[in-house]
Amino acid sequence: MTAHAGPMRTVRGLWGASHPGPTLVVTALAFALGVATALEPWRLALLGVAVFTGQLSVGISNDVLDAARDRAVGRTDKPLARGDVAVGLAWTAALVLLVLALLLSAPLGWRLLAAHALALGSAWAYNAGLKSTPWSIVPFLVSFGLFPSLATLAASDPAFAAWWAWIAGAALGAAVHLTNVLPDLDDDARTGVRGLPHRLGPRVSAGVAALAVVAGAVAVLLGAAGGNLGAVSPVSWVFFVAVVVLAIVTAWRAVRRPPTRALFRLVMLAALLLAAQLVASGTALVA
């Protein structure tokens, strides 16, 4: 073993515990929204790094709080459950990253700092216990509802995003939450996690997620064009139709077939298309 094997294993373990896939997707979405709203380069870069750091803190804190449950169900894909990283060290990393995310947000203005703090606080509250209650969806509605405003509040002339962007963000968050847990329902049941998707069941959760994505797509389609369908761009129509088609396929599969990971992938693809539709709305995001 080399002298660097220990530290490198720790770094890899923390990265694996951060839920790297969602962390990168959320960061990319924040960056894309910043580009769409024409942020200055330094503001865009700082927003991207602040969101990335905050998402690392959310992901690591989730795995820290779930470490005992993950060990109980034999989650060998989880670095903390495998013992690759000490739980105490992971806690320290999560807290340091949280503080760093807020420090990076501060130069972009107190409004952005406050909004990012609320979004991160909501996500941490989910990890800390709301995930096991009927209110488990609330942090996703709050954090994702606020999310489009992170780009608009980071501007030199800060403003909250338009009302329809809030609806689209919340719809995206609802879809993510209702489907993200579907592959883990059995493991969660064994360890006492019983949030809203667990209570609704996989079929109803997938159906509600599909409807939420459609509602978000309608909000973006009409909101960005000021309610004038004639002013809707061809790109927006393409995204909208794609979201609706995927939602219909998802609802059909949820009713006709046993729930599988394919159902989760369908809803997540629809959610990503909704996010792309939101980005395509560009400067119309500003309220």
Number of C-alpha atoms within 10 A of each C-alpha: 5 5 7 8 10 13 11 11 14 18 14 15 21 26 16 20 26 25 19 17 9 13 20 16 14 19 20 15 21 25 23 21 28 29 17 19 22 16 19 13 11 10 19 23 13 19 27 23 19 25 27 23 22 29 27 27 31 28 23 29 26 22 25 27 15 18 19 15 19 22 15 13 14 13 15 12 11 19 24 25 24 16 14 18 21 16 19 10 12 22 18 14 16 25 16 14 21 23 15 17 26 20 13 18 28 18 14 21 15 14 18 25 22 16 19 25 19 16 23 23 17 21 26 19 17 21 22 15 13 21 21 17 16 15 12 22 22 21 26 24 24 21 22 26 24 22 26 28 28 27 31 26 24 28 20 12 8 18 18 21 22 18 16 22 30 24 24 31 29 27 28 30 25 29 29 21 23 29 26 17 18 22 16 11 17 13 17 19 12 12 14 10 18 19 23 20 26 22 12 15 14 23 23 17 23 29 23 20 30 32 20 23 33 26 18 28 33 18 21 33 25 16 22 25 17 12 13 11 13 7 12 18 14 9 12 23 15 12 21 23 14 16 25 20 13 21 26 15 14 25 21 12 19 20 13 10 10 10 17 14 10 12 24 22 14 20 27 21 16 27 30 18 22 29 24 18 23 29 25 21 23 17 17 19 27 20 13
